Amino acid sequence: MTAEASDQADASGLSLTVQVGGDMDWQTAPFLRERLLAQITAEYRRVVLDLSAVSFCDSAGLNVLLWARRLANEAGSELVLACVPANVQRTLVMTGVDTVVLAYVTVGEAESALVVDGGA
């Protein structure tokens, strides 16, 4: 059974935080891609995906994360993850995605890291 995917965005200056919720799987991947495509633009230099409300992530969900990172990079932005649940973190580590998309414990940590690494 798939939980309905959701997203909520909060923009502050040059930063964008998008909270993703529900399952990230083959059924919700098209919705998530559409929503992230609408959110990630050149307008934001820093993008944080808050995964605290994600209950499950399969290979289709991982593909969405990698696609979102590429989309952000093409827009001149840096994308990182925050508040990754333990089960999703295990999937990121087992597949090596954690070496491509950085993850932080909190949204605040992610935003601070992006300001230090990515400038003001």
N, C-alpha and C positions, 0 to 999 in steps of 0.2 A: 504494500500500500504506500502510495506516495503522498507526503504532506504537501500542501499547496505552497509553492515558492512565493516569496514576497521580497520586496526591497523598499528601502526608505533612504532618501539622500538628505544630507545636511552640508551645505556649502559655507565656508568661512574664508574669505579672502581668496587666496590661490589654492586652497585645500578643499577637497571634497571627500566626505565620508559617506559610504554607502553601506547600510546594514542589510545583509542578505539573510533570509530566514527560510525554514522548511527544508525539504530535501533538495539536494543538487544532484539530479540524475537525468537519465535520458528523457523522462517525461517533462521535466521542468527546464532543461537546457535551452530550448528555443525561447521561452519566456525570459530567462535570465539574460541571454545574449541581447535580446531586444531592449530590455530595460537598461542594461549596462551600456549599450551602444548609445542610448539616449542621454545617459549621464556623463560618460567619459568624453570630454572634448578638450581641445587645446586651451580652453579657458582656465583649466585647473592644472597646475604644475605638479600637485601632489594628490594622489588618490589612495584612500584607505578603504579596504573592504573589511567591514566588521562582520565576522562569521559567527558571532556569539549565539545566534538563533538558528544556526544550521544544525539539523539533526542527523543528516546522512549525506555522504558524497561518494559517488561512484566515478568511473572513468569519464563519463560524459560531463560530470561536474568539474573534474580536474581539467578537462579540455576547455571548459568555459573560463576557468581561472587563468590558464595559459593564454587563451585568446584575449582575455581582458588585459593581461599584462602587455601583450603585443600591441593591442589597440592603444593603450595608454602611451607606450613608448613611441608609437607612430605619431601620436598627438603631442609629443614632447613632454610627456608627464612621467612621473615615477609612480608605480603601483605596488602597494604592500598589503599584507593581511594583518588582521588584529583579532584578538579574542577567539582564537581557533579552538573549538572543542577537542578534547583528547582523541576521540575516535577519528575525527577528520585529520588531526595532526599526524596520527599513525599512518593514515593513507598517504599524506603528503610525503612523509619520510620514506615509506616503503617504495614509493614510485620515483623518488628523487625530485619531486616538484618543490620540496622545501629548499633545494639548492638554487632554484631559479626564481622563485617568488618568496621573498623574505616575509617572515611572520613575527609579530610582536605580541606580548602578553596582553597589553591594553591598547585602546585607541590612542590615548595620550602618549604612550611610549612610541607608537608608530608615527604619530604626528611630530613628536620631538626629533626622532631619528631622521625623518624626511627634511625637517628644517635644517638640521645640522649637515646632512649629506647633500641636500638639494638646494640649499640657499634659502633666502627669505621669500 
